[in-house]
Amino acid sequence: MQNRNGTSRRDMLRTGATIVVGIAGVAAASSARAQDEKIAQELVQYQNMPKDGQKCNMCAQWVEPNACKIVAGTISPEGYCVAYAPKEG
C-alpha cells in the first residue's frame, strides 16, 4: 500500500531502520574515539616505578586495577608520569 506521495509503508520502515542503524554506528564510533584520545605513555614520560614517593595509585587520574583516565595503555599502580596529580583528601 502506498500513501499520497507514493511511498510504501515498507519503504518507510526500511528508511527508519537505516537511520537507527546509522545513529547506533555513530554512537559506537564516538565511544571508540574517546578511548583513543588518551595520551601516549611516552609523551608523559611514564615509568613503571614511583618517583619521589609519587605513584599512579595515589594519583587523581588512577582507575583500578591498572588504568588511567588520561594515559593510554596498561598502567602499573607503582608507576609514575609527569601528569601526576595527587588525590585530594
C-alpha positions as CSV (number, residue, x, y, z in Angstrom):
1,M,0.0,0.0,0.0
2,Q,1.3,3.5,-0.9
3,N,0.5,6.8,0.7
4,R,-0.3,10.0,-1.2
5,N,3.3,10.8,-2.2
6,G,4.0,7.3,-3.5
7,T,6.0,5.9,-0.5
8,S,5.0,2.5,0.8
9,R,5.0,1.5,4.4
10,R,7.8,-1.0,3.7
11,D,10.0,1.8,2.3
12,M,9.3,4.0,5.3
13,L,10.2,1.2,7.7
14,R,13.4,0.4,5.7
15,T,14.4,4.0,5.9
16,G,13.7,4.2,9.6
17,A,15.7,1.1,10.2
18,T,18.6,2.5,8.2
19,I,18.5,5.7,10.3
20,V,18.5,3.8,13.6
21,V,21.5,1.7,12.5
22,G,23.3,4.8,11.4
23,I,22.8,6.5,14.7
24,A,24.0,3.4,16.6
25,G,27.1,3.3,14.3
26,V,27.9,7.0,15.1
27,A,27.5,6.4,18.8
28,A,29.8,3.4,18.7
29,A,32.4,5.3,16.8
30,S,32.2,8.2,19.2
31,S,32.8,5.8,22.1
32,A,35.8,4.2,20.4
33,R,37.2,7.6,19.6
34,A,37.0,8.7,23.2
35,Q,39.2,5.7,24.2
36,D,41.7,6.6,21.5
37,E,42.1,10.2,22.8
38,K,44.2,9.2,25.8
39,I,47.8,10.4,25.9
40,A,50.6,8.0,24.8
41,Q,52.8,6.8,27.7
42,E,55.9,8.2,26.0
43,L,54.5,11.7,25.9
44,V,54.0,11.8,29.7
45,Q,57.3,10.0,30.4
46,Y,55.5,7.1,32.0
47,Q,57.7,4.7,34.0
48,N,56.8,1.5,36.0
49,M,58.5,2.8,39.2
50,P,57.4,5.6,41.6
51,K,59.3,8.9,41.6
52,D,59.9,10.8,44.9
53,G,57.1,8.9,46.6
54,Q,54.6,9.7,43.9
55,K,52.9,6.7,42.2
56,C,49.9,6.1,40.0
57,N,47.6,4.6,42.6
58,M,48.0,7.8,44.6
59,C,47.0,10.0,41.6
60,A,43.6,11.6,40.9
61,Q,43.7,10.1,37.4
62,W,44.1,6.5,38.6
63,V,41.5,3.9,37.6
64,E,41.5,0.4,39.4
65,P,43.0,-2.0,38.7
66,N,45.6,-0.9,36.1
67,A,44.4,2.1,34.1
68,C,44.5,5.9,33.9
69,K,41.8,8.4,32.9
70,I,44.2,10.3,30.6
71,V,47.2,8.0,29.8
72,A,46.7,5.1,27.3
73,G,47.6,1.5,27.9
74,T,48.1,-0.6,31.0
75,I,49.4,1.3,33.9
76,S,51.2,-0.1,37.0
77,P,49.9,1.1,40.3
78,E,53.5,1.7,41.3
79,G,54.2,3.7,38.1
80,Y,54.6,7.4,37.6
81,C,54.3,10.1,34.9
82,V,54.6,13.8,34.6
83,A,50.8,14.2,34.6
84,Y,50.8,13.0,38.3
85,A,48.2,14.9,40.3
86,P,47.8,13.8,44.0
87,K,44.3,12.7,45.1
88,E,42.6,15.2,47.3
89,G,41.7,14.2,50.8
